[in-house]
Amino acid sequence: MTNGPSLEDADGVVLGRIKAQTSEKAKLGLATPMWVSHSRQSLEEDALCHGLAVEVGSTDLNTNNFPVTSTLLRCC
């Protein structure tokens, strides 16, 4: 890793690719690693999808907001 780009450079490239997507994909692409990196424990797929389905200001869980795993992978 000493001869190639730094980890910081790689992060910047990845974030640039995520932000270049459509707004909804970019939003999901940025939210996914945030949930994973801020979790106090390992997240199972279902728990991650539940977290991503939450809408700020809503008291109800809308099951239509659950992302599909393949979509998460494409967005990130």
N, C-alpha and C positions, 0 to 999 in steps of 0.2 A: 504493500500500500504506500510505501514511501516514494515510489516512482510515478504513481498515477495521481489522479485528482484526489483532493482531500475529502474526508467524510462530509465536511461542511459544503463543499462544492457539489457533491452528489445529492445532498439534501435539497440544495437550491434548484438543481435540475429537476428533481422529482416534483417539488412544489410548483415549479413553473409548468410542468406538464399537467398537473392536476388543475391548476388555475386556468389553463388554456381551454379546458373543456366547457361545455354548455354550463350555465349557471347551476342547474340542479345537480348535475354530475359533479361539478367542482365543489358544491356545498357538501355533498355526501363524501366525496373524496377527501376533503379536509376534516370532516367530522369523525370519520372512522379512525384514523390514527390518533386523533385527540382523545377519543374514548379509550382506546387501547393504552395509550401512554399515561393517562391520568387514573386508570383503574387501580384500586388497591390490591386486586387479586386478578388472576388469569380470567379472561372473559371467554366463556363458551360462545359459540355462534349465536345461539338463541338470546343470550343476555345482551350481546352486542346489538343485535337487531332490535331488541326491546328498547335499548337506550337510544338508538338512532330514530326510532319511531316516535319518540316523545316530542311534542310540540310545545315550545315555550308559551306559557300563559294558559295552556289547556289543562283541565282537570281530568279529562277522559283520554284513554288510550285508543287511538284509531288504528285498528288492525290493518287497514288499507295502507298505512304508512310503513309497514314492515318491509325493509329492502330485501331483495333476493341476493343470496350469497354471491352468485356469479356477477351481479351488478356491482356489488361492493368491490370485488376483485378488479373489475374493469375500471372502476372510478379511481382506484388508488394506485 
